[in-house]
Amino acid sequence: MSAQQAPNVRYVLPITVSYYAAHSNISSQMWRNKGLEIVQGQRKSIDSSILDASNLLASLPQEKHSDVAVVFEIKRFPIHGRVTLGGEDLPRKTPLFTQEEVSQGRLEYLHDDSVAAYDSFAFRARLKSEGRDLASPAESVILEEIFHISIKRRGSDPPELVTTDMLLEVLQGSRTFLTQKHLNTQDEDSAPDEVLFKVITAPRNGYIFNYITSESISEFTQEMINRVEVAFQSDGTLANGFVEFTVSDGEHETEPYTLHIGVLARTLLLDQVPEIKVQQGDDHTLVTEEMLMAYTGGPVEEDILYKITSTPKYAAVMVDRQPTSAFTQKQIKEGRVSVRFVKSTSPRDSVSFTARSRAANVSSVLNITVQPLAKIAQDPLLPQGSLVQLDRKLLDATPLANKTRASPTFTVIQQPRGARIVKSRGPDAGQPMQTFTQKDLDEGRIAIEILNNASGSKPGADQDEARFLLKAHGVPPAECVFSFQTSSYNPSAVYPATLLRIPDNARVYRPQGDSFTTASPGSSTNGKPHISRRGNFWSVFIPILVVLLLLVVAGVLAYYLIRKNKTGKHNVQTAASKPKNGEVATAETFRKTDPANNIPMSNVDSKGADPELLQHCRTTNPTLKKNQYWV
């Protein structure tokens, strides 16, 4: 006998979990059921931070969560208030709302302003699949709980200002809103529209007004602050101000508070020099406020921030001698900002920067130039058509030579228009020079040849200049400018230089020498000629005196030569003894001759001799008379 197999029957057993909490501190079967605290007569949102049953989804696979919703159903409504959804009361027949609507903050509780201190409502929470009935045991789990509401009486506690930023910043001449960042109170038993701010000292640099009505106000509520309806209008000055106020909830009033109002400058002013000069060979050069300063122009200056936007190639900006990419005006004032050249390859560099205040900024470029460590004459006056010695009077790099212990080098990078740098000595004298050293200057090898003015009719002096690149070991090069003036040659002028040659058409008598020196150090302060009557007198008298002196010397010399030719120079020998009258001296009175100088005697044939010559020849010695002797 066989028994028929019973068919498989699936039964669903609904389970209802009821839980009634005495108060909100007792644990709930849901993730959150913390209850609500509300002030008498106020409205407050019930969100997922205090009511959340999403844990019902934990028993379902993740892929099914999107098809299932957590649904709340109110089984008992509150007694002293109303539950609203999206601003509308929940219907009594179908008082349903979902967890998603709770998370969106659409569920609210509104107290009826009664004196009751407690209220609550009971609800059920369950899962529901969209478009169909219960389909699984998980969806059959129902949680029943109570949401507790604690009501606090209005005005029982004074309002408390919880703002941490008591500074309102406004752009010069503009308006700004007062927000919860500036004014925010904490009062658990008073609604925001019941918390009142009363102005007791109005600001002097503007006024507070209602942004909706554009009217100046002296009272406003926390609710108006929350809705951003209160604003401050600046009067356009840079003066800072403040506003004093008290806070009241109708029963309590606080001590006065102060909200400071800072005005931000709309524009930023920048003062800077055309360039910062770094002395050649210096380790660093301080940047002072006379070189770079940014300011707003207000009574209280802001600390300006300088941000370097392009890094220099050869120089570096430093704070406390350390390279930096930003510095402040305060650091400049304290003498902590400096510049230096870190590479010895260029005489100049530039730094781009942006100066910033709290409300304005300005961009600029700071030029940095190496200043030559040399003494250069300032606009000396030099005669046209002359050759001028280029020496320490005009160009002197001895200070740089002493610092580097090497002879600096000058390289001509721009010849003057009306002159040229030439060599003054040696076989190449007169040839243009492009490079020379300080030693060449000291030894007088370099000169500047001043060309004649082609027109010759231009009055006054012509301005000219020569540019050199001064180099030395271990220091950056520096560009030096020798600026000078030229004019027609004036014989009566005093020039602050050594003239090696003067114009041919103006040459006067000078003593012979290697150079024509017409000036002495200190004779002119600005290099311009100085003419005086005393100079004209001596320029005429001295040549005449020299000529007269030469004539006297020539006369004495001529007289001496004539007298010498007449008398001759004689060697006189006296006789050993005087002979008596009529007697012939027996001793030889002629000087003895050197046998080596004897000339052999020979017979002279008198035939054909000149009779006139023969008559003067003596054959015998004549007899000497008294007081006569041979010479």
C-alpha positions in Angstrom: 0.0 0.0 0.0 1.5 3.3 -1.0 0.9 6.6 0.6 0.5 9.7 -1.6 3.3 12.2 -1.0 2.0 15.4 0.6 2.6 18.5 -1.5 5.2 21.2 -0.4 3.4 24.0 1.2 5.2 27.3 2.0 3.9 29.2 5.0 4.8 32.8 6.0 4.6 33.6 9.7 4.4 37.3 10.4 6.4 38.4 13.5 5.7 41.6 15.3 8.2 43.0 17.7 6.7 45.6 20.0 8.9 47.8 22.1 7.9 50.7 24.2 10.7 52.8 25.6 10.1 54.7 28.7 12.4 57.5 27.5 14.9 58.1 24.7 18.0 56.9 26.5 16.9 53.3 26.4 18.2 51.3 23.5 16.0 50.8 20.5 15.7 47.9 18.0 16.4 50.4 15.2 19.7 52.0 14.4 18.5 55.3 15.8 15.4 56.3 17.9 16.8 59.1 20.0 13.7 61.2 20.3 13.4 65.0 20.0 14.0 68.0 22.2 12.1 71.1 21.3 11.3 74.5 22.7 7.7 75.3 23.5 5.8 76.4 20.4 8.7 75.7 18.0 8.9 73.6 14.9 11.8 71.2 14.5 12.9 68.6 11.9 13.0 64.9 12.5 15.9 63.6 10.4 17.9 60.4 10.1 20.3 61.5 12.9 17.5 60.8 15.5 15.2 58.3 13.6 16.6 55.6 11.4 15.4 52.0 10.7 17.6 51.2 7.8 18.9 48.1 9.7 15.9 46.3 8.5 17.6 46.0 5.1 20.5 44.1 6.6 18.7 40.7 6.0 18.3 41.3 2.3 21.0 41.0 -0.4 22.6 44.2 -1.5 21.2 44.0 -5.0 17.6 44.1 -3.6 18.0 47.2 -1.5 16.9 49.5 -4.3 13.7 47.6 -4.8 12.7 47.7 -1.1 11.8 50.8 1.1 11.6 51.2 4.8 8.1 52.4 5.6 6.9 54.1 8.9 3.3 54.1 9.9 2.0 56.2 12.8 -0.3 54.2 15.0 -0.8 57.0 17.6 -0.4 60.7 16.9 1.2 63.1 19.3 -1.2 64.9 21.8 0.5 68.4 22.1 1.7 68.8 18.5 1.5 67.8 14.9 3.7 65.7 12.6 4.0 67.2 9.1 5.5 65.9 5.9 6.7 68.4 3.4 4.8 71.1 5.4 1.5 69.2 5.3 -0.1 67.3 8.2 0.0 63.5 7.8 -3.4 62.2 6.9 -5.2 60.3 9.6 -6.2 57.4 7.3 -2.8 56.7 5.7 -0.1 58.3 8.1 2.8 56.8 6.2 6.3 58.1 5.5 9.5 56.5 4.3 13.1 56.5 5.6 14.2 58.3 2.5 11.8 61.2 3.3 13.2 61.3 6.9 16.7 61.5 5.5 15.7 64.4 3.3 14.5 66.3 6.4 10.8 66.5 5.2 9.4 65.2 8.4 8.8 67.8 11.2 7.2 68.1 14.5 5.3 71.3 15.4 4.5 72.0 19.1 1.1 73.6 19.9 2.7 76.0 22.4 1.0 74.3 25.4 2.6 74.0 28.8 3.1 70.3 28.5 6.6 69.2 29.0 6.3 65.8 27.2 4.8 64.4 24.0 5.3 61.3 21.8 3.9 59.3 19.0 3.8 55.5 18.3 4.8 54.0 15.0 5.5 50.8 13.1 8.6 50.3 10.8 8.7 47.6 8.2 10.1 46.8 4.7 7.9 47.1 1.7 8.7 46.1 -1.9 7.6 48.6 -4.5 4.5 47.6 -6.4 3.7 44.4 -4.6 2.8 43.0 -1.2 5.0 41.2 1.2 7.1 38.6 -0.5 9.7 37.4 2.0 10.1 36.7 5.7 12.4 39.8 5.9 9.6 42.0 4.7 7.4 40.5 7.4 9.5 41.8 10.3 7.7 44.7 11.9 9.2 47.0 14.6 6.8 48.9 16.8 8.3 51.7 18.9 7.6 55.1 20.4 9.2 58.4 19.4 9.6 60.5 22.5 9.5 64.3 22.4 10.8 66.5 25.3 9.4 70.0 25.5 11.3 72.9 27.1 9.6 75.9 28.4 10.3 79.2 26.6 12.5 81.7 28.3 13.8 79.5 31.1 17.4 80.0 30.0 19.1 83.3 28.7 20.4 83.3 25.2 24.1 82.7 24.7 26.3 84.1 21.9 28.4 81.3 20.5 30.1 83.3 17.7 33.8 82.8 17.5 34.6 85.3 14.7 33.7 88.8 16.0 35.2 90.6 12.9 33.2 91.7 10.0 35.3 92.5 6.9 33.9 94.7 4.2 35.4 96.0 1.0 35.9 99.8 0.9 32.6 101.4 -0.3 30.7 98.1 -0.7 28.2 96.1 1.3 28.5 92.7 3.1 26.0 90.4 4.8 26.0 89.5 8.5 25.8 85.7 8.8 25.9 83.0 11.5 29.7 83.2 11.2 29.5 86.8 12.7 26.3 86.6 14.9 25.0 83.3 16.2 23.2 82.5 19.5 22.4 79.4 21.4 19.0 79.4 23.2 17.4 76.0 23.7 14.1 77.5 24.9 13.7 80.3 22.5 12.9 80.3 18.8 15.3 82.1 16.4 12.7 84.7 15.7 12.4 85.4 19.4 16.1 86.1 19.9 16.5 89.8 19.4 19.7 91.8 18.7 19.5 95.5 19.9 22.2 97.9 18.6 23.3 100.3 21.4 26.3 101.9 19.5 26.0 102.2 15.8 29.1 102.0 13.5 30.7 105.3 12.3 32.1 103.9 9.1 28.7 102.8 7.7 25.3 101.6 8.7 23.4 98.3 9.2 20.3 97.8 7.0 17.6 95.3 6.1 18.5 93.9 2.7 14.9 93.2 1.9 13.5 96.6 2.6 16.8 98.6 2.2 16.0 100.5 5.4 18.5 101.3 8.1 17.7 99.2 11.3 18.8 99.1 14.9 17.1 95.8 15.8 17.0 92.4 14.1 16.5 88.8 15.1 18.5 85.6 14.8 16.0 84.4 12.3 16.9 87.4 10.0 20.5 86.5 10.4 19.8 82.9 9.5 18.0 84.0 6.4 20.8 86.5 5.4 18.6 89.6 5.5 20.9 91.8 7.6 23.8 93.7 5.8 26.4 96.4 6.5 27.1 99.2 4.0 30.6 100.9 4.1 30.7 104.7 3.7 33.8 104.5 1.4 36.4 105.5 3.9 39.2 103.2 5.1 38.5 103.9 8.8 37.7 100.8 10.8 34.7 100.7 13.1 32.6 98.6 15.4 29.0 98.0 16.5 27.9 97.3 20.1 24.7 95.3 20.8 22.9 93.1 23.3 20.9 89.9 22.9 17.5 89.3 24.5 14.9 86.5 24.4 12.1 88.6 25.9 12.9 87.6 29.5 16.7 87.7 29.7 19.2 90.3 28.2 22.9 89.8 27.9 25.8 92.1 28.5 26.9 94.3 25.5 28.9 92.5 22.8 31.2 94.2 20.3 31.4 93.3 16.6 34.5 94.9 14.9 34.2 96.1 11.4 37.3 96.0 9.3 37.4 97.9 6.0 39.5 96.4 3.2 41.2 98.7 0.8 39.9 98.4 -2.8 43.3 99.4 -4.3 46.9 98.9 -3.3 49.5 101.6 -3.8 53.1 100.6 -4.7 56.2 102.7 -4.5 59.5 101.3 -5.8 62.8 102.6 -7.2 63.6 101.9 -10.9 66.3 99.5 -9.9 68.1 98.2 -6.8 71.8 98.6 -7.1 74.0 95.9 -5.7 77.6 97.1 -5.1 80.1 95.0 -7.1 81.7 92.5 -4.8 79.2 92.9 -1.9 77.8 89.8 -0.3 74.3 91.2 -0.1 72.3 94.4 -0.3 69.4 95.2 2.0 66.0 96.0 0.5 64.6 99.1 2.4 61.2 100.7 2.4 62.7 103.5 0.3 63.3 100.9 -2.4 60.0 98.9 -2.2 56.9 99.7 -0.3 53.2 98.8 -0.8 50.4 100.3 1.3 46.7 100.8 1.3 46.6 104.4 2.5 44.3 103.7 5.5 44.8 104.7 9.1 45.9 101.1 9.9 48.2 99.5 7.4 47.9 95.9 6.5 51.0 93.7 6.3 51.5 93.3 2.5 52.6 89.9 1.2 55.0 89.9 -1.8 54.8 86.7 -3.8 57.6 86.1 -6.4 56.1 84.9 -9.6 59.2 84.4 -11.7 62.5 83.2 -10.2 65.5 85.4 -11.1 68.3 83.8 -13.2 71.4 85.4 -11.7 70.3 87.0 -8.4 68.4 85.8 -5.4 65.9 87.4 -3.0 66.6 86.4 0.6 65.0 86.6 4.0 67.5 86.4 6.9 70.1 85.5 4.2 68.1 82.5 3.0 66.6 82.3 -0.5 62.8 82.7 -0.4 59.9 82.9 -2.8 57.8 85.3 -0.6 58.3 88.0 1.9 56.3 90.7 3.7 56.4 94.5 4.1 57.0 93.9 7.8 60.2 91.9 7.0 61.4 94.7 4.8 60.8 97.2 7.6 62.8 95.0 10.0 65.8 94.9 7.6 65.5 91.1 7.0 65.0 91.2 3.2 68.1 91.4 0.9 69.3 90.6 -2.6 72.6 89.3 -3.9 74.0 88.0 -7.2 74.7 84.3 -7.0 76.1 84.0 -10.5 79.0 86.1 -11.9 77.8 86.1 -15.5 75.5 89.1 -15.9 75.4 92.7 -14.7 71.6 92.8 -14.2 68.6 90.7 -13.4 64.8 91.2 -12.7 62.2 89.7 -10.4 58.5 89.6 -11.1 56.3 89.7 -8.1 52.7 90.3 -6.9 52.0 92.4 -3.8 48.8 91.3 -2.1 46.6 92.8 0.6 43.4 91.1 1.9 41.3 92.7 -0.8 43.7 94.0 -3.5 46.8 93.1 -5.3 49.3 94.7 -7.7 52.0 93.2 -9.9 55.3 94.7 -10.9 58.9 93.9 -11.8 61.9 94.6 -9.6 65.1 95.3 -11.5 68.5 94.4 -9.9 71.7 96.0 -11.3 75.4 95.6 -10.3 76.9 98.9 -9.4 80.6 99.2 -10.5 83.1 99.5 -7.7 85.0 102.3 -9.5 85.5 106.1 -9.5 84.2 107.6 -12.7 84.5 111.4 -13.5 81.1 113.1 -13.8 80.7 115.0 -17.0 84.2 116.4 -17.5 84.6 119.0 -20.3 87.1 117.9 -22.9 88.3 119.9 -25.9 87.4 118.7 -29.4 90.3 117.7 -31.7 92.5 116.7 -28.8 94.0 113.5 -27.5 93.2 113.1 -23.8 95.0 110.7 -21.4 92.5 108.2 -20.0 93.9 107.8 -16.4 92.6 107.7 -12.9 91.4 111.3 -13.2 88.7 110.0 -15.5 88.4 106.3 -14.9 89.7 104.4 -11.8 88.9 100.8 -10.8 91.5 100.7 -8.1 88.9 100.0 -5.3 87.8 96.9 -7.2 91.4 95.9 -7.8 92.1 96.2 -4.0 89.1 94.1 -3.2 89.8 91.3 -5.7 93.6 91.6 -5.7 93.6 91.5 -9.4 93.7 94.0 -12.2 90.1 94.6 -13.4 89.4 94.6 -17.1 87.4 97.2 -19.1 85.6 96.0 -22.2 84.2 98.7 -24.5 80.5 97.9 -25.2 79.6 101.3 -26.7 82.0 103.7 -28.3 81.2 107.4 -27.9 79.7 109.2 -30.9 82.2 111.9 -31.2 85.3 110.2 -29.8 87.1 106.8 -29.7 89.2 104.9 -27.2 92.7 104.4 -28.6 96.1 103.2 -27.6 98.4 106.1 -26.8 101.9 104.4 -26.8 103.9 101.9 -28.7 104.0 101.0 -32.4 100.1 100.6 -32.4 99.5 104.1 -31.0 96.3 105.6 -32.3 94.7 102.2 -32.9 91.2 101.7 -31.4 91.1 99.7 -28.1 88.2 97.3 -27.2 89.7 95.8 -24.0 92.2 97.2 -21.5 93.1 96.8 -17.8 93.5 99.1 -14.8 97.2 98.5 -15.2 97.1 99.8 -18.7 95.4 103.0 -17.4 98.0 103.4 -14.6 100.9 103.0 -17.1 99.4 105.7 -19.5 98.7 103.4 -22.4 95.1 104.3 -23.0 93.7 107.6 -24.4 90.5 109.0 -25.7 90.6 110.9 -29.0 88.0 113.6 -29.2 87.0 114.3 -32.7 86.3 117.7 -34.1 82.7 118.9 -34.3 81.7 118.6 -38.0 79.4 121.6 -37.9 81.6 123.7 -35.6 78.7 126.2 -35.2 76.7 124.5 -32.5 76.9 126.7 -29.4 77.6 125.2 -26.0 78.9 121.7 -25.2 78.0 118.4 -26.7 77.1 115.5 -24.5 78.7 112.1 -25.1 79.4 108.9 -23.3 81.3 105.6 -23.5 80.1 102.4 -21.9 82.3 99.7 -20.4 81.8 96.3 -18.9 84.0 96.1 -15.8 85.0 92.6 -14.9 87.1 91.1 -12.1 87.6 87.6 -10.8 85.0 86.3 -8.4 82.5 89.2 -8.7 79.7 89.8 -11.2 80.4 92.2 -14.0 79.1 95.7 -13.9 78.3 98.2 -16.6 79.9 101.6 -16.1 79.2 104.8 -18.0 81.8 107.4 -18.6 79.7 110.5 -19.5 81.6 113.6 -20.7 81.1 116.9 -22.6 83.0 118.3 -25.5 83.5 121.8 -26.9 85.9 123.8 -29.0 89.4 124.1 -27.6 90.0 127.2 -25.5 93.7 128.0 -24.8 92.7 129.9 -21.7 90.6 127.1 -20.2 91.6 124.7 -17.4 90.7 121.1 -18.3 90.4 118.4 -15.7 92.5 116.0 -17.7 95.9 115.5 -19.2 96.0 116.6 -22.9 98.5 114.6 -25.0 97.6 116.6 -28.1 95.7 119.8 -28.8 94.1 120.9 -32.1 96.5 121.9 -34.8 94.7 125.2 -35.5 95.0 126.2 -31.9 98.7 125.2 -31.2 100.8 127.7 -29.2 104.4 127.7 -28.1 105.0 125.1 -25.5 108.1 123.7 -23.9 109.1 120.4 -25.6 107.8 117.4 -23.8 105.8 114.2 -24.1 102.5 115.9 -23.0 100.6 119.1 -22.7 99.3 119.5 -19.1 97.0 122.4 -18.7 95.2 121.4 -15.6 96.0 120.5 -12.0 93.9 118.5 -9.6 91.3 120.5 -7.8 91.4 123.4 -10.3 87.8 122.8 -11.4 85.0 121.2 -9.6 82.8 120.4 -12.5 85.3 120.0 -15.3 84.3 123.2 -17.1 87.0 125.8 -18.2 87.9 128.6 -16.0 89.2 131.9 -17.6 90.8 134.8 -15.7 92.8 138.0 -16.5 95.7 136.7 -14.5 95.9 133.7 -16.8 95.9 135.9 -19.9 98.8 138.0 -18.5 101.0 135.1 -17.7 100.3 133.5 -21.1 101.8 136.6 -22.8 104.5 137.5 -20.3 106.1 134.0 -19.9 106.9 133.5 -23.6 108.5 137.0 -23.8 110.6 136.4 -20.7 111.8 133.1 -22.1 112.9 134.7 -25.4 114.9 137.5 -23.6 116.6 134.9 -21.4 117.6 132.9 -24.5 119.0 136.0 -26.2 121.2 136.8 -23.1 122.5 133.3 -23.0 123.3 133.3 -26.7 125.2 136.7 -26.4 127.4 135.4 -23.6 128.1 132.2 -25.5 129.1 134.1 -28.6 131.5 136.4 -26.7 133.2 133.4 -25.2 133.7 131.6 -28.5 135.1 134.8 -30.2 137.6 135.4 -27.4 138.8 131.8 -27.5 139.4 131.9 -31.2 141.7 134.9 -30.9 143.9 133.9 -28.0 144.0 130.2 -28.5 145.2 127.8 -25.9 149.1 127.8 -25.3 151.7 125.8 -23.4 154.4 128.2 -22.3 157.9 127.1 -21.4 160.5 129.5 -19.9 164.3 129.3 -20.4 166.4 127.8 -17.7 168.5 130.9 -17.5 168.4 134.3 -19.1 171.3 134.9 -21.6 173.2 138.0 -21.4 172.9 140.8 -23.9 174.3 139.8 -27.3 174.8 136.2 -26.3 173.1 133.2 -27.8 171.4 130.8 -25.5 173.2 127.5 -25.4 170.4 125.5 -23.9 167.6 124.0 -26.1 164.4 125.8 -25.5 162.1 123.6 -27.7 159.9 120.9 -26.2 161.1 117.5 -26.7 158.9 115.4 -29.0 157.9 111.8 -28.7 160.2 109.7 -30.9 157.2 107.9 -32.1 155.7 111.1 -33.5 159.0 112.2 -35.3 158.6 113.0 -38.9 161.7 112.1 -41.0 163.4 115.0 -42.6 164.1 115.1 -46.3 165.8 117.6 -48.6 163.5 120.0 -50.2 164.3 121.0 -53.6 163.9 124.7 -53.9 163.5 124.5 -57.6 160.0 125.3 -58.6 159.1 126.5 -55.2 156.9 129.5 -54.6 159.3 132.6 -54.1 156.7 134.3 -51.9 156.6 131.2 -49.7 160.4 130.8 -49.6 161.0 134.3 -48.2 159.1 133.4 -45.1 161.2 130.3 -44.4 164.1 130.7 -42.0 167.3 128.8 -42.4 168.9 129.8 -39.1 167.5 130.8 -35.7 167.3 134.6 -35.3 169.1 136.2 -32.4 166.8 136.7 -29.4 166.5 140.2 -28.1 166.1 141.2 -24.5 163.1 139.7 -22.8 162.4 137.4 -25.8 161.9 133.7 -25.6 160.9 130.8 -27.9 157.4 129.7 -28.0 
